Amino acid sequence: MTSLLQQRFAALLIASIAIGSAGCTAMLLGGNHAHAGAGNGASGAQPAQSDAAIAVQLRNALAASESVDAAGIQVQVNRGVVILSGSVPSDDDAEEAERIAESFSGVDLVRNNLSVAGATGSRF
């Protein structure tokens, strides 16, 4: 149990440092790109930094959540589309991870490709 807590703490610490760095860079560039949605702006293009910041913040939130066992979850973000992949212990974990991802500013779509460990067939 302690090892899992240490892993989550380390992940939170690393994510906090990365988020702080991304936020400082955005401020220096004259805007807060970390929260811009893919559909915001005239061109509709979203800087890669935004996707990276969303991914770090989402991993941080999943690791901190007491209702999701996020150890087996991988997060990818591309132009506001979040892809959750990997394995979780239950359908509840998969559904809660999706809800957390959907709650983030700048996320336009969540593709939940999580599988339930030990389950056969499709979750849905």
N, C-alpha and C positions, 0 to 999 in steps of 0.2 A: 504494500500500500504506500509506504514511504517513497519507494522508487517512482511510482506513478505520480505522486505529488511533486517530487523533485523534477521529473520530466516536464510536467505542466508548468511549474514555476520557471524553469529554464526557457521553455517556449514563450511564455508570457514576457519574460525579460528581453529575449531577442526580438520579439515582435514589437515591444515598446520602443526599443532602440531604433528599429527600422522605421516605425511609424513617425517617431520624432524626426529622424533624418529626412523622410519624405516630406513631412510638413514644412520643415525649414527650407528645403529646396523649392517647394511650391511657393512659399512666401517670397523668397528671393527672386523668383521668376515673375512675380507680380500677380499671383492668383492662387486659389486653393483648388488645384487640380485633383486632389485626393477624393473629392466628393462630387465631381462633375459626372453626370450620367452620360451614357453613350449617345442618347438622343439630344443632349444639350449642345448648343453652339450652332453656328451657321453651317459648318461642314458636316457635322455629325461624327467627325473623327474624335476619338478619345486617346489622349496620350498614354503610352505604355506605363508610365509612372502611376497613373490612376488605377490601372488594372492591378499593378503590383501592390499598391497601397490597399486596395480593396481585399486582395488575397491575403495579405498579412493581417489586416484587421479581422477578417473572417476567421482565419486560422486561430487567432487570438481569442475571439469570442467563442469558438467551438471548444477550444482547450479549457476555457474558463467556465463553460457551462456545466452545471451539476446534473443536467438532465440528458446530456449526450456523452457517450463514450467515444471520443473523437480520435483515439489513438490510431485507428485504421483508415481515417478519412484523408483523402488528398483533395486539394482545392486548386482549380485553375480558373483564371478569369481572362476573358478576351473580349474587349470592346463592350463591357458591361454584361456579358453572358458568363455566369458562374457554372462550372461543371464540377459536381461533387462525385468522386469515385472512390473505390475501395470497399472495405467491409466494415459493417457495424453489427453489434450483437442482436439488435431487434428492429422491427418495423418502426417502433416508437422513436428510436434513435435516428433512423433515416428521415422520418417525417419532421422531427424537431430540428435536425441539421438543415433541412430545406427551409423551414420557417425562419430560422435564424438568418440564412443567406438572403431570403426574400426581403428581410427587414432592412437591409443595408441600402443607404443612399448610393446611387450610381449603378445599382444592379437592375438590369432590365428584364432578365430571364434567368431562371435556375433550371439546369438540367440535372436531375437527381439520378445518377447512375450507381448509387450505392447498392450493394448486395448485403443480404443478411447472412451472417456466418452460420453455416450448417443448414440453411434453408435451400430447398430445391425449387426450381421454377421461378417465375416472375413475382416480384413483390406486389404488383398491381393487377 
